[in-house]
Amino acid sequence: MTAAPAIKGWCPTLLSPMQSGDGWLARVKPSAGCVSADAARLIADAARRYGNGHIDLTSRANLQIRGLSPRSAQAFAEIIIGAGLASANPSLEAARNVMASPIGPDDPSAYFDSHVVARDIEAMLVGEPGLWALPPKFCILVDGGGVLPLANISADIMVRPGEGALTVHLDGGTRVALCAPSSLAETVKALALAFQRLSAQRSDPPRRMRALVMAVGEEAIFAEAGLTAVHASARLTPQGKSSIGLISFVDQARSAFGVGLPFGRIEADALHALADISERYGDGNLRTTPWRALLLTGLAAADAKRLSVDVEALGLIADPADPRLNIFACVGAPSCLSASVDARGDAARLAAAIRAARDDSLHVSGCSKSCAHRGSASLTLVGRDGRYDLIRNGSAADRPSLTGLTVDQIEALLQSAKGQRR
Ligand code: SF4
């Protein structure tokens, strides 16, 4: 019997690591998602030396280092802070949750440079200690549009391209404030401070913007921030390219290349080697993304084939049709204390059984918390007391069609379905 998933309400940071089944885990939050090859090697070497060498890329585009001890977590943090990759102030480091669309200035079709705007917001946070008390999951998103927009990702405050201006949205709202890039950080600051003031007035203060919007209405929040909001004009969600493989830009000699991480994980040795590859073929930069992929930039398209071979030799994904991209699995047991099943090991075993149909997606979750994937999948398996509940074409929140299955039984079911499709 395993404990129900723990709802912790906080996120681990570099300076507040969280205990897990395989030790303590800490997060490195690269500013604007940019990591130089030198920084990537430093993170990889420190993760291997002080942790167990497993590095996960989170849905907020942060690097999560696993297998630390309370003592080694401190040594790890000192290395990361010493390299200028994090703040030494624990409160600021916890509040520094700014996600930017990953290609930034390299994409000529982007509406604005998301990296500059994200760094302006980070600088604003440094100078505004009152905002260091924002709830730990409170996140600001900067989407510059272009070939890899963050259109399907939400956050508490979102900056997106608008018609002739930048638009600032609140999660759960339908209105936007319009502003120029130069006043963007001040607009975000006004809205974050308004969130704090209005939340504090309530007996049960909301911890996220969506909850405050539901409680008081978005007009009240914009008004508290001294902003005029207009209805957001309906627009189609832009379709981004695949984040895996070669990513070309209009009229640009240089390209980017997306490297998929199976199950969102990269080992320290592979990260070190990928940093070397980024220098061999490109401009020596890596970008983190929320899509279980790292991007390399400044590459010649002619090198894509050789680069793919080198990437795949590391066990990473270079082909956008790779079926592993359709498989989601959290760490499961024994790494997570809430799990009773080896979600990742079982997912790897079951992957072969669904490989026949490339469009099939599989989500194996160690428990109902569903950390690896919030959406639906062709097949969702949710661990419970050492077995799995099975949901077809739904998410972990949906009613299972079969319960209490062993992984052997699931494999047999998949094999027989595959046989029927032939
Ligand atoms: S979904 Fe997986 S990682 Fe998340 S709490 Fe449950 S077992 Fe742990």
Residues whose N, C-alpha, C, O or C-beta is under 5 A from the ligand:
A	BS01	SF4	P5 C330 V331 G332 C336 S338 A339 S365 G366 C367 K369 S370 C371
